[in-house]
Each structure stands twice: as C-alpha cells, then as structure tokens.
Amino acid sequence: MNNTHTLFKIPQMSIAPLCTVPFSVTDLMYNPTCYYDAFNAHLADFLRLYNAFNLALLKAIINTADNYTLPVIYGVTLGFIVVGIVKILYLEDTDEPLSPLESEITQYIHANASTGCTVRMLYECLDGFYEDDRVEIKEINKALQKLKKRGIVLPVPSTLWVVSGN
C-alpha cells in the first residue's frame, strides 16, 4: 500500500467539460463531446415527439375515415339518385308549343341568319301576319322575350340570332 501522501482514499473522478459559450469553433474542434452529446439528447427527444405526433395523426385520420366513409358514400349516392329523379320528372322539353307569332319570328330570323335580323325588320316583315290587325312592336318584344327565355333566340346587341346545333 502506497498511502504516503493521502490520508483518505479518494476515487478517481472525471469532470464533464463545461461549454461556456453558446457556440465556439474552438470548443467544437478540441472538445466536440460538449456539443454532440447535447445535440444527440435533443435529437432523440425530437424524434420521439415527431413519431408520437405522426402516430396520433395517423390514428385520427384512420378513425375519421372509418367513421365517415360509409355515410359520405351513402349521402353522395342518395344525392345522385334524387337529382336524377328530379331531372326525369322535370323535363325541359315539356314546354308548351310555340305560338304562331313565335314560330313565324323564329323562321324569319333563321331565314335572315346570314345578314342578321333586328326587331324593326321583324315588324316590317310581319305587317300582314294578322289579317284583321297589325302586329305591334310590343307583341314582337314579348314574343322575343319568351323565345329568349326558352333558349331559342340569342340576343346580340344589334341583331337576333336563332340558337341551333350548327
């Protein structure tokens, strides 16, 4: 036993390096454990929290999809069925037929499609349409509004055009 200089036996102790500056290139080069250990400890905590958050989010998405998938599919299917039935019941082709004046206006506009047709031209053309009475511009305007509402006549600022498939 070689206890000549010590009265008590003191075990060997190691002192952890102390990083006094938030970041120092010199400390990083000569004593990197000061930064690596702290970085690894925080990185492990961050990855653990990141994984826990992703798992919780995945569980929430799966639960939401599981709870609402079938009701949404049922609702969309029911909506398509209802809209289809309404469209079948409300056919747009069941409108009343054109009056003789509306039919004559449509034919005249169609006949003059290359040059265009104005309300004044219709008035002059339909001068002898009624045998006992003249056609008034007010009647022509009313007939044109009905044709426009039904989608037969397309009004352009200066002329009228018949809507056709060609």
Buried (B, 14 or more C-beta within 10 A) or exposed (E): EEEEEEEEEEEEEEEEBEBEEEEBEEBEEEBEEBBEEEEEEEEEEEEEEEEEEEEEEEEEEEEEEEEEEEEEEEEEEEEEEEEEEEEEEEEEEEEEEBEEBBEBBBEBBEEBBEEEBEBEBBBEBBEEBEEEEEBEEEBBEEBBEBBBEBEBBBEEEEBBBBEEEE
